Amino acid sequence: MIISTQQFLVYLLIVGRIAGVFIQAPILNSRSFPIFAKTSLVIWLALVLWFVVPINKPLPVTLNTFWLALIFEVAIGFVLGFVANLIFLGVQAAGEIIDLQMGLSVASALDPVFGAVISVIGRLTFFFAMIVFLAVNGHHLVLSALHQSFTVIPVGKMANFSSPHLTMQVVNLCTVFWSTAIKLAGPAVLIIFLSDFTFGIVSRVAPQVNVFMLGFQVKPSLGLITILFSLPFLVKYIDHLIEFMTQQFILLLNNIK
């Protein structure tokens, strides 16, 4: 089979959109995922989609227009992966808030998987969300959204990233991000606040009690117990977020097409 130059350009544009998803999508963007395996998967997915995805004509004919089209393809995949990754960022932010209240923020360390400093509970909630994400086949939803994106926005078509509807969606996603962090961290923060309030009363009644050192021993235990009892709610809420992610995929593609 002879492959024309136009067909090869289409293949490179497909690779660009898939690579954009792999830059941001949860699990796929992990540093623990070997780069050779990522590259192989990107190439294989592009081969599968090569002759079945719609193509916007005319295709780029000059080098400058091709690079511009490739940048847009990477950007489309990037925003799709970002929407999926926002779930994990919200859950991880909840863990960071709980860590701060428990007094474990001083135990933060550089995690080579994330390439950033992450606290203990933040790492725990992130991996728990990842387990739920895999259990409900969330990675399949991301790949399905990638496939459907070629139907809504054919290969080579310039996406409309200046849409006001896209701006409003980004604002809404940021709102959901912070509300997720606050809702998930709420029970533990409330329990720890009540313990601090109790320690304040104890310090007034019995000043000889060292409530500062006592709080360092009690608050981590209270936080972990609260997280343990909140796990059923956490699973249900993450499942709801994955459904929300699917809706946002559809809305995003309609906003930028």
Secondary structure, DSSP 4 states (H G I P E B T S, - for coil): -PPPHHHHHHHHHHHHHHHHHHHHSTTTT-TTS-HHHHHHHHHHHHHHHTTTS-B-SSPP-SHHHHHHHHHHHHHHHHHHHHHHHHHHHHHHHHHHHHHHHHT-GGG-EEETTTTEEE-HHHHHHHHHHHHHHHHTTHHHHHHHHHHHHHHHS-BTPPP-TT-HHHHHHHHHHHHHHHHHHHHHHHHHHHHHHHHHHHHHHHHHH-TTS-HHHHHHHHHHHHHHHHHHHHHHHHHHHHHHHHHHHHHHHHHHHHHH-
